[in-house]
Amino acid sequence: MMSARTTRNALFSALACIAAATPVAHAQKSDPAASFPSRPIRIIVPFTPGGQPDIFSRMIGQKMTDALGQQIVVDNRPGAGGMIGSRIVAESNPDGHTLLSISAAHVIGPSVRKLPYNTRRDFAGVSMSYNAAYLLVIPPSLGVKTARELIALAKARPGQLNLASAGRGSGTHFAGEFFKYAAGIDVVHVPFKGIPEATNDIIAGRVQLFMAPLASSVPLVREGRIRALGVSSPKRVSVLGDVPTIAESGLKDFRFDSWGAIFAPSRTPRAIINKLNREIVSALRQPDVAKRMQALGAEPAPTTPAELDELVLKELAAIQKIAHAAGIKPE
């Protein structure tokens, strides 16, 4: 039988252990980022492989894997202009282990379809990933060599040329619609499943024009498989310095940016979002990542979460104006 003194000493020891453990438990509860990530992080890319969000997510993911000690898995979930993959993220557990890497399709979606989520309410910005331009490309067999000549051909053959895109509501769709509106031409939109599918039909000559992302189109231009007529940025891009801007080709002040960003579900704890932001920004600032992006015509574009959220609001308003001008309504 234990003596009263022994019992008292045992009780004091137990209380001391509890007191020592309490600050640690409290710290873990108040700082959810302390033990994050606790398993692999999935970055959902809502497009087919080969586009800029896919290519650059893999670059960033490798750096984050090394820094966080957990595997970063890129999961392609294409369809409906990014809606399918976006919905998965919007409805996922907001613990930072499921992220969305998407293009400007994120802000285009509300203008073209009735979404099962709210772009502003259901996502929290983590960081922009890149900024680039679109490249106006055609099949060499079309026989035109400048954007001016393409516009003249389209005006001479209204409704007979096809405008490819990576899907209704994709960035390539609205870049094409903006070009169509600015040039005053009548071309028929043909949506494809993704960038590779649209590009293949440009190469084959089955569609006649495409506002393609630089990352996936520059190698094909250099190989002579597609012809570049202009870039959508206000200045020429170094990777294709001999290709004029679309503005230089007669459409004054024409500009349409291709950008990408990473989002989390909106209820993700701010501490986790900040930790993810630090790692993404760190990855984007590493020289080898910047060099690989620049070789594909893009620039790293790290931001704070607040800066990205503000960009989304501005882009939503701008896209709505383009949709209204083009007569595009949610379906």
RAFEN-V972311 format. One record per pair of residues at least 24 apart in sequence whose C-alpha atoms are under 10 Angstrom apart, sorted by sequence separation. I is the first residue (numbers start at 1). J is the second residue. D is the distance in Angstrom with one decimal. If there is no record, write none. Layout:
I,J,D
I,J,D
This chain:
41,65,8.9
75,99,9.9
81,105,6.7
82,106,7.3
99,123,9.7
100,124,10.0
161,185,9.7
162,186,9.3
163,187,6.2
164,188,8.4
165,189,7.4
166,190,8.8
167,191,4.4
168,192,8.1
170,194,9.0
202,226,7.2
203,227,9.2
231,255,8.7
232,256,5.4
233,257,6.5
278,302,9.6
40,65,8.7
49,74,9.7
72,97,9.2
73,98,9.6
74,99,9.5
75,100,9.6
76,101,9.9
81,106,8.9
91,116,9.8
99,124,9.9
100,125,9.6
101,126,10.0
103,128,9.6
138,163,9.7
161,186,8.0
162,187,5.5
163,188,5.7
164,189,6.1
165,190,6.4
166,191,5.9
167,192,5.0
168,193,9.1
170,195,9.8
200,225,9.8
202,227,9.6
214,239,9.1
231,256,9.1
232,257,6.8
233,258,8.9
277,302,8.6
278,303,9.8
49,75,9.3
72,98,9.9
74,100,9.6
75,101,9.9
82,108,9.7
83,109,7.3
90,116,9.2
91,117,8.5
100,126,9.6
101,127,9.8
102,128,9.6
103,129,9.5
138,164,10.0
154,180,9.7
159,185,8.5
160,186,8.1
161,187,5.2
162,188,4.7
163,189,4.7
164,190,4.9
165,191,4.9
166,192,4.9
167,193,5.7
172,198,10.0
199,225,10.0
200,226,9.7
214,240,9.5
231,257,9.8
232,258,8.6
277,303,8.2
278,304,8.9
41,68,9.9
48,75,9.7
49,76,6.6
74,101,9.1
81,108,8.9
82,109,7.8
83,110,9.9
90,117,6.9
99,126,9.1
101,128,9.2
102,129,9.4
103,130,9.2
158,185,7.1
159,186,5.2
160,187,6.5
161,188,6.3
162,189,5.9
163,190,5.8
164,191,5.9
165,192,5.9
166,193,5.7
167,194,6.4
199,226,8.7
277,304,7.0
40,68,9.7
47,75,9.5
48,76,6.0
49,77,9.3
81,109,7.2
87,115,8.6
90,118,8.6
101,129,8.5
103,131,9.7
151,179,9.8
155,183,9.3
157,185,9.3
158,186,5.1
159,187,4.9
160,188,7.2
161,189,8.9
162,190,6.4
163,191,8.2
164,192,7.1
165,193,8.5
166,194,4.2
167,195,8.6
277,305,7.2
40,69,8.9
41,70,7.2
42,71,8.5
43,72,7.0
44,73,8.3
45,74,6.9
46,75,8.2
47,76,6.0
48,77,7.1
49,78,8.8
80,109,9.1
86,115,9.8
87,116,7.0
88,117,10.0
90,119,9.0
94,123,9.8
151,180,9.0
154,183,9.5
155,184,8.1
156,185,9.4
157,186,8.4
158,187,6.6
159,188,6.0
162,191,9.9
165,194,7.6
166,195,5.0
276,305,9.8
38,68,9.7
39,69,9.3
40,70,5.1
41,71,6.4
42,72,5.9
43,73,6.0
44,74,5.9
45,75,6.0
46,76,5.8
47,77,5.9
48,78,5.4
83,113,9.0
86,116,9.6
87,117,6.6
154,184,9.3
155,185,5.8
156,186,9.8
157,187,8.9
158,188,9.1
159,189,9.8
165,195,7.4
166,196,8.2
274,304,8.5
37,68,7.3
38,69,9.5
39,70,6.2
40,71,4.7
41,72,4.9
42,73,4.8
43,74,4.8
44,75,4.7
45,76,4.8
46,77,4.6
47,78,3.9
48,79,8.4
81,112,9.3
83,114,9.8
84,115,9.7
86,117,8.5
87,118,9.6
90,121,9.5
91,122,8.4
152,183,9.5
154,185,6.1
155,186,7.1
164,195,9.4
166,197,7.6
167,198,8.9
273,304,10.0
274,305,7.7
36,68,8.6
37,69,8.4
38,70,7.7
39,71,7.7
40,72,5.8
41,73,6.2
42,74,6.0
43,75,6.0
44,76,5.9
45,77,6.1
46,78,4.5
47,79,6.7
81,113,9.3
83,115,7.3
84,116,9.5
87,119,10.0
90,122,5.7
91,123,9.9
151,183,6.7
153,185,9.4
154,186,6.8
155,187,9.0
165,197,9.1
166,198,6.1
179,211,8.6
273,305,7.7
37,70,6.9
39,72,9.4
40,73,7.0
41,74,8.6
42,75,6.6
43,76,8.5
44,77,6.7
45,78,7.4
46,79,6.9
47,80,9.1
80,113,8.9
83,116,8.4
86,119,9.2
89,122,9.0
90,123,6.5
150,183,9.9
151,184,8.3
152,185,8.8
154,187,7.0
164,197,9.5
165,198,6.2
166,199,8.9
176,209,8.5
178,211,10.0
36,70,9.6
37,71,9.6
44,78,9.4
46,80,8.8
47,81,7.7
48,82,9.8
83,117,8.9
89,123,8.4
90,124,9.7
151,185,6.9
164,198,5.9
165,199,8.9
176,210,6.8
177,211,9.4
46,81,7.8
47,82,6.2
87,122,9.4
148,183,9.3
150,185,9.9
151,186,9.7
163,198,9.6
164,199,8.3
175,210,9.0
176,211,5.6
270,305,9.6
46,82,4.6
47,83,9.5
86,122,9.8
147,183,9.7
175,211,6.2
176,212,9.0
45,82,8.1
46,83,7.2
47,84,9.2
86,123,9.2
134,171,9.1
135,172,9.6
164,201,8.3
173,210,8.7
174,211,8.9
175,212,8.8
46,84,6.6
47,85,7.9
134,172,7.7
164,202,7.9
172,210,7.5
173,211,7.7
175,213,10.0
45,84,9.9
46,85,4.3
136,175,9.3
163,202,9.6
172,211,5.5
173,212,9.5
259,298,8.8
45,85,6.6
46,86,6.5
135,175,9.5
136,176,8.5
162,202,9.9
171,211,8.9
172,212,6.3
258,298,8.9
259,299,9.4
260,300,9.8
261,301,8.8
44,85,6.3
45,86,8.3
46,87,9.4
134,175,7.4
171,212,9.2
172,213,7.5
259,300,9.9
260,301,8.7
261,302,8.9
43,85,9.9
44,86,7.8
46,88,9.4
133,175,9.7
134,176,9.3
164,206,9.6
165,207,10.0
171,213,8.9
259,301,8.7
261,303,9.3
263,305,8.9
46,89,9.9
57,100,9.7
136,179,9.0
164,207,6.3
262,305,9.5
44,88,8.3
45,89,10.0
57,101,6.8
162,206,8.3
163,207,6.5
164,208,7.6
165,209,9.1
166,210,9.2
213,257,9.9
214,258,8.9
44,89,7.4
56,101,9.1
57,102,9.3
161,206,9.8
162,207,5.2
163,208,6.4
164,209,6.2
165,210,6.4
166,211,9.5
213,258,7.2
263,308,9.1
43,89,9.0
161,207,7.2
162,208,5.4
163,209,5.1
164,210,5.0
165,211,7.3
166,212,8.8
212,258,9.5
213,259,9.7
262,308,9.1
263,309,9.5
42,89,9.7
53,100,9.6
54,101,7.7
161,208,6.0
162,209,6.5
163,210,5.8
164,211,7.7
165,212,8.0
261,308,7.9
53,101,6.0
54,102,8.5
160,208,9.5
161,209,7.8
162,210,8.7
163,211,8.4
164,212,9.0
52,101,9.8
53,102,5.7
54,103,9.8
52,102,8.9
53,103,6.3
52,103,8.0
261,312,9.9
51,103,9.5
179,232,8.9
42,96,9.1
43,97,8.2
44,98,7.2
45,99,8.8
46,100,7.8
47,101,9.5
154,208,9.9
41,96,7.5
42,97,6.0
43,98,6.0
44,99,6.0
45,100,6.2
46,101,7.6
47,102,8.2
113,168,8.9
239,294,7.8
41,97,4.4
42,98,4.9
43,99,4.7
44,100,4.9
45,101,5.2
46,102,6.7
47,103,9.4
112,168,7.4
113,169,7.8
238,294,8.5
239,295,6.6
240,296,9.9
38,95,10.0
40,97,6.9
41,98,6.0
42,99,6.2
43,100,5.6
44,101,6.1
45,102,6.2
46,103,9.2
112,169,5.8
175,232,8.3
237,294,9.6
238,295,8.8
239,296,7.2
240,297,8.2
37,95,8.8
38,96,9.9
39,97,7.5
40,98,9.1
41,99,7.6
42,100,8.5
43,101,6.4
44,102,8.4
45,103,9.2
111,169,7.8
112,170,9.6
150,208,9.4
238,296,9.8
239,297,5.9
36,95,8.6
37,96,7.6
38,97,8.5
43,102,9.8
46,105,9.6
109,168,8.7
110,169,8.6
150,209,8.8
238,297,7.3
239,298,9.4
36,96,8.0
37,97,7.0
46,106,9.9
108,168,9.4
109,169,5.5
139,199,9.5
142,202,10.0
237,297,6.7
238,298,9.9
36,97,8.7
108,169,5.6
109,170,7.7
138,199,9.5
139,200,10.0
141,202,9.8
237,298,8.9
33,95,9.4
105,167,9.6
107,169,9.0
108,170,7.0
109,171,9.6
137,199,9.2
139,201,8.7
140,202,9.0
141,203,9.0
32,95,8.7
33,96,9.2
105,168,9.3
106,169,8.8
107,170,9.4
108,171,7.3
139,202,5.4
140,203,8.0
141,204,8.8
142,205,7.4
105,169,6.0
106,170,8.3
107,171,9.0
138,202,6.3
139,203,5.5
140,204,9.5
141,205,6.7
104,169,9.1
105,170,4.6
106,171,8.6
108,173,9.3
137,202,8.0
138,203,7.9
139,204,7.1
140,205,8.0
142,207,9.6
104,170,7.2
105,171,5.0
108,174,7.7
137,203,9.7
139,205,5.3
142,208,7.0
103,170,7.9
104,171,5.3
105,172,8.5
138,205,8.0
139,206,8.6
141,208,9.2
142,209,9.4
179,246,8.8
183,250,8.9
102,170,9.9
103,171,6.6
104,172,8.9
105,173,8.9
139,207,7.9
140,208,9.5
183,251,6.9
60,129,8.6
102,171,9.8
103,172,9.6
105,174,8.7
138,207,8.1
139,208,6.3
182,251,6.8
104,174,9.2
138,208,5.5
139,209,7.5
182,252,9.1
104,175,9.9
137,208,8.3
138,209,4.7
139,210,9.4
182,253,9.9
183,254,9.8
57,129,8.2
137,209,5.7
138,210,6.6
179,251,8.8
182,254,7.7
56,129,7.7
57,130,10.0
136,209,6.9
137,210,5.4
138,211,9.0
56,130,7.9
136,210,5.8
137,211,6.3
138,212,9.8
135,210,7.8
136,211,4.6
137,212,6.8
179,254,8.1
53,129,8.5
134,210,9.2
135,211,5.3
136,212,6.3
137,213,9.9
178,254,8.8
179,255,9.2
52,129,10.0
53,130,8.7
134,211,5.6
135,212,5.1
136,213,9.0
178,255,9.0
179,256,8.8
218,295,9.1
219,296,8.5
52,130,8.7
133,211,9.3
134,212,5.4
135,213,6.1
136,214,9.5
178,256,7.8
215,293,8.0
218,296,6.8
52,131,9.9
133,212,8.7
134,213,4.8
135,214,5.9
150,229,8.6
215,294,9.1
217,296,8.7
218,297,7.8
52,132,9.4
133,213,6.7
134,214,5.8
135,215,9.6
137,217,8.4
149,229,9.6
175,255,9.1
176,256,9.5
215,295,8.2
216,296,7.6
217,297,9.6
132,213,7.9
133,214,6.5
134,215,9.2
135,216,9.9
136,217,9.7
146,227,9.4
147,228,9.0
148,229,8.9
175,256,6.2
214,295,9.8
215,296,4.4
216,297,9.5
132,214,7.3
133,215,9.3
135,217,7.6
145,227,7.8
146,228,8.4
147,229,5.4
174,256,8.9
175,257,8.2
214,296,6.3
215,297,6.0
132,215,8.7
134,217,9.3
135,218,8.6
138,221,9.9
144,227,9.1
145,228,8.3
146,229,5.2
147,230,6.6
175,258,8.5
213,296,9.4
214,297,5.6
215,298,7.2
81,165,9.8
82,166,9.9
137,221,8.5
140,224,7.9
141,225,9.9
143,227,9.9
145,229,6.7
146,230,7.8
172,256,10.0
213,297,8.9
214,298,7.5
81,166,7.4
82,167,8.6
139,224,9.5
140,225,7.2
141,226,9.0
142,227,9.4
144,229,8.9
171,256,9.4
213,298,9.4
80,166,9.8
81,167,5.2
82,168,9.3
83,169,9.1
135,221,10.0
139,225,7.4
140,226,5.8
141,227,9.2
171,257,9.0
172,258,8.5
79,166,9.6
80,167,6.8
81,168,5.6
82,169,7.9
83,170,9.8
138,225,9.5
139,226,5.1
140,227,5.6
171,258,7.1
79,167,7.9
80,168,7.0
81,169,5.0
82,170,7.2
138,226,6.0
139,227,6.0
140,228,9.1
171,259,8.7
78,167,9.8
79,168,9.6
80,169,7.7
81,170,5.0
82,171,10.0
137,226,6.4
138,227,5.3
139,228,9.0
171,260,9.9
80,170,8.7
81,171,8.6
137,227,5.4
138,228,6.7
81,172,10.0
136,227,8.4
137,228,4.5
138,229,7.6
81,173,9.2
135,227,9.7
136,228,5.8
137,229,5.9
135,228,6.6
136,229,5.5
137,230,7.6
135,229,7.5
136,230,5.2
137,231,9.2
135,230,5.9
136,231,6.2
134,230,8.5
135,231,4.6
136,232,7.6
133,230,10.0
134,231,5.7
135,232,6.3
146,243,9.5
147,244,9.2
133,231,6.3
134,232,5.2
135,233,8.9
146,244,9.0
147,245,9.4
148,246,9.1
151,249,10.0
132,231,9.8
133,232,5.4
134,233,7.4
147,246,7.1
132,232,9.0
133,233,5.3
146,246,9.5
147,247,9.8
148,248,9.8
149,249,9.6
132,233,7.7
133,234,9.1
147,248,9.4
148,249,6.0
133,235,9.6
147,249,6.0
148,250,7.1
133,236,9.5
146,249,7.6
147,250,8.4
148,251,9.1
133,237,8.3
147,251,9.4
132,237,9.1
135,240,9.9
136,243,9.9
135,243,9.2
136,245,9.5
81,191,9.3
135,245,9.1
136,246,8.2
81,192,9.5
135,246,9.1
81,193,8.3
82,194,9.9
133,245,9.9
79,192,9.7
80,193,8.3
81,194,8.6
79,193,6.7
80,194,10.0
51,166,9.5
78,193,7.5
79,194,8.2
78,194,7.6
48,166,9.3
47,166,8.5
47,167,9.4
134,255,9.4
133,255,8.6
134,256,7.3
47,170,9.4
133,256,7.0
134,257,6.9
135,258,9.8
132,256,9.3
133,257,5.2
134,258,6.1
132,257,6.1
133,258,5.0
134,259,9.7
131,257,7.0
132,258,4.9
133,259,7.9
131,258,5.9
132,259,5.9
130,258,8.3
131,259,4.3
132,260,8.7
130,259,5.6
131,260,6.6
129,259,7.6
130,260,5.3
131,261,9.1
128,259,7.7
129,260,5.4
130,261,7.0
128,260,6.0
129,261,4.8
130,262,10.0
127,260,9.1
128,261,3.9
129,262,6.8
127,261,5.8
128,262,6.1
126,261,7.7
127,262,5.6
128,263,8.7
125,261,7.8
126,262,5.6
127,263,7.2
125,262,6.5
126,263,5.2
127,264,9.9
124,262,8.9
125,263,4.6
126,264,6.7
123,262,9.8
124,263,5.6
125,264,6.5
126,265,9.9
123,263,6.2
124,264,5.2
125,265,8.7
122,263,9.8
123,264,5.7
124,265,5.9
125,266,8.2
178,319,9.7
181,322,8.6
122,264,8.7
123,265,4.7
124,266,4.5
51,194,8.0
52,195,9.3
122,265,6.0
123,266,4.2
124,267,7.7
50,194,8.8
51,195,6.1
121,265,9.2
122,266,4.9
123,267,8.0
124,268,7.6
126,270,9.8
178,322,6.8
181,325,7.7
48,193,7.6
49,194,8.3
50,195,7.1
51,196,7.7
121,266,6.8
122,267,7.9
123,268,9.0
124,269,9.9
174,319,8.1
177,322,8.0
178,323,9.0
181,326,6.8
47,193,8.1
48,194,5.6
49,195,8.3
50,196,6.8
120,266,8.8
121,267,9.5
124,270,9.3
126,272,9.6
127,273,9.3
177,323,8.5
180,326,8.8
47,194,6.3
48,195,7.2
49,196,8.0
119,266,9.9
126,273,6.0
127,274,9.6
175,322,9.8
178,325,9.1
46,194,9.8
47,195,8.2
48,196,7.8
125,273,8.2
126,274,7.5
174,322,7.9
177,325,9.5
178,326,8.1
48,197,9.2
124,273,8.2
126,275,9.3
127,276,8.6
128,277,9.4
174,323,8.2
177,326,7.0
126,276,6.9
127,277,6.0
126,277,5.4
127,278,9.1
129,280,7.9
177,328,9.7
125,277,9.1
126,278,9.2
127,279,10.0
128,280,9.0
129,281,8.2
174,326,9.5
104,257,8.5
105,258,9.7
127,280,7.2
128,281,8.8
104,258,6.7
105,259,9.4
106,260,9.0
126,280,8.4
127,281,7.4
129,283,9.7
130,284,8.7
103,258,7.2
104,259,5.9
105,260,9.0
106,261,9.0
126,281,9.6
129,284,7.3
103,259,5.6
104,260,6.4
128,284,9.7
102,259,8.6
103,260,4.2
104,261,8.3
106,263,9.9
102,260,5.6
103,261,6.5
56,215,9.4
101,260,7.0
102,261,5.8
103,262,8.9
169,328,10.0
55,215,8.3
101,261,5.7
102,262,6.5
130,290,9.7
51,212,9.5
52,213,7.0
55,216,9.0
100,261,8.1
101,262,4.5
102,263,8.1
132,293,9.5
169,330,9.7
51,213,7.4
52,214,8.2
53,215,9.8
100,262,5.4
101,263,6.6
131,293,9.7
132,294,9.2
51,214,9.3
52,215,6.0
99,262,6.8
100,263,5.0
101,264,9.1
130,293,8.1
134,297,9.5
51,215,7.2
52,216,7.2
99,263,5.8
100,264,6.3
130,294,9.9
132,296,9.1
133,297,7.6
50,215,8.7
51,216,6.2
98,263,9.2
99,264,4.9
100,265,8.5
132,297,6.4
133,298,7.4
50,216,6.7
51,217,9.6
98,264,6.9
99,265,7.4
131,297,9.0
132,298,4.5
133,299,9.8
96,263,9.6
97,264,8.7
98,265,7.9
131,298,5.7
132,299,6.3
96,264,6.5
97,265,9.8
130,298,6.3
131,299,5.4
132,300,9.0
95,264,8.7
96,265,7.8
129,298,9.8
130,299,5.5
131,300,6.6
132,301,9.4
94,264,7.3
95,265,8.2
98,268,10.0
129,299,8.6
130,300,4.5
131,301,6.0
93,264,9.8
94,265,5.3
96,267,9.6
97,268,9.6
129,300,6.0
130,301,4.6
131,302,9.5
92,264,9.2
93,265,7.6
94,266,7.1
95,267,8.2
96,268,6.2
128,300,8.3
129,301,5.2
130,302,7.4
90,263,9.5
92,265,7.0
94,267,5.5
95,268,5.4
96,269,8.0
128,301,5.7
129,302,5.8
130,303,9.9
89,263,8.7
90,264,7.8
91,265,7.5
93,267,8.7
94,268,4.4
95,269,7.1
96,270,9.8
127,301,8.2
128,302,5.3
129,303,8.1
89,264,7.1
90,265,5.3
91,266,9.8
93,268,8.2
94,269,7.6
96,271,9.9
97,272,9.6
127,302,5.9
128,303,5.6
89,265,6.2
90,266,7.6
96,272,6.3
126,302,9.5
127,303,5.1
128,304,8.1
86,263,9.5
88,265,9.7
89,266,9.7
90,267,9.6
95,272,7.6
96,273,7.1
99,276,9.9
126,303,8.1
127,304,5.8
128,305,8.4
87,265,9.9
94,272,9.8
95,273,9.3
125,303,9.4
126,304,7.0
127,305,5.5
86,265,9.7
96,275,9.6
125,304,8.2
126,305,4.6
127,306,8.7
128,307,8.7
96,276,8.0
125,305,4.9
126,306,8.2
127,307,8.0
128,308,6.3
124,305,7.5
125,306,7.1
126,307,9.2
127,308,6.0
128,309,9.7
124,306,8.9
125,307,8.2
126,308,7.1
127,309,9.0
125,308,5.5
126,309,8.5
128,311,9.4
124,308,8.7
125,309,5.4
124,309,7.0
125,310,9.1
123,309,9.0
125,311,9.5
125,312,8.6
120,309,8.2
120,312,7.7
119,312,8.7
120,313,7.6
119,313,9.5
120,316,9.2
119,316,9.1
57,260,9.5
56,260,8.9
57,261,9.4
107,311,9.7
57,262,8.8
107,312,6.5
111,316,8.5
52,258,9.2
53,259,8.7
54,260,9.9
106,312,8.3
107,313,8.3
110,316,8.1
111,317,9.8
52,259,8.8
53,260,6.2
107,314,9.3
108,315,8.4
109,316,9.2
52,260,7.7
53,261,8.0
68,276,9.6
104,312,9.0
107,315,6.3
108,316,6.9
111,319,7.3
112,320,9.4
53,262,9.1
106,315,9.4
107,316,5.1
108,317,9.7
110,319,9.2
111,320,6.0
106,316,8.8
107,317,8.8
108,318,9.4
109,319,9.4
110,320,8.4
111,321,9.4
68,279,8.2
104,315,8.3
107,318,9.2
108,319,6.1
111,322,9.2
112,323,7.8
64,276,8.8
67,279,7.4
104,316,9.5
107,319,7.2
108,320,7.9
111,323,6.4
107,320,9.1
111,324,8.7
64,278,10.0
65,279,9.7
105,319,10.0
108,322,9.8
64,279,6.2
67,282,9.5
104,319,9.5
108,323,8.7
113,328,9.6
114,329,9.4
115,330,8.8
63,279,8.2
64,280,7.0
67,283,9.1
112,328,6.5
113,329,7.4
114,330,5.7
115,331,9.2
45,262,9.6
63,280,8.3
111,328,7.2
112,329,5.5
113,330,3.9
114,331,5.8
44,262,9.5
61,279,9.7
64,282,8.7
111,329,6.1
112,330,4.0
113,331,4.5
43,262,8.5
44,263,9.9
60,279,8.9
61,280,8.4
63,282,8.5
64,283,6.9
110,329,9.1
111,330,5.4
112,331,6.2
43,263,9.4
60,280,6.6
63,283,5.7
110,330,6.9
111,331,8.9
43,264,9.5
60,281,9.2
62,283,8.8
63,284,9.0
109,330,8.4
110,331,9.7
60,282,9.2
61,283,8.5
57,280,9.8
60,283,5.8
63,286,9.0
59,283,8.3
60,284,6.9
59,284,8.9
60,286,9.8
63,289,9.0
56,284,9.6
59,288,9.6
60,289,7.7
59,289,6.8
59,290,9.9
56,289,8.8
59,292,8.7
59,293,9.0
36,271,9.7
37,272,8.8
32,268,10.0
33,269,8.3
36,272,7.2
56,292,9.1
32,269,7.3
33,270,8.8
34,271,8.8
35,272,9.7
56,293,7.5
31,269,9.0
32,270,9.1
33,271,5.6
34,272,8.7
37,275,9.7
55,293,9.2
31,270,9.6
32,271,6.8
33,272,4.9
36,275,8.6
37,276,9.5
31,271,6.8
32,272,6.8
33,273,8.6
36,276,9.5
30,271,9.5
31,272,8.6
33,274,8.7
34,275,9.4
52,293,9.4
55,296,9.9
33,275,6.9
56,298,9.7
33,276,9.3
52,296,9.1
56,300,9.4
52,298,8.9
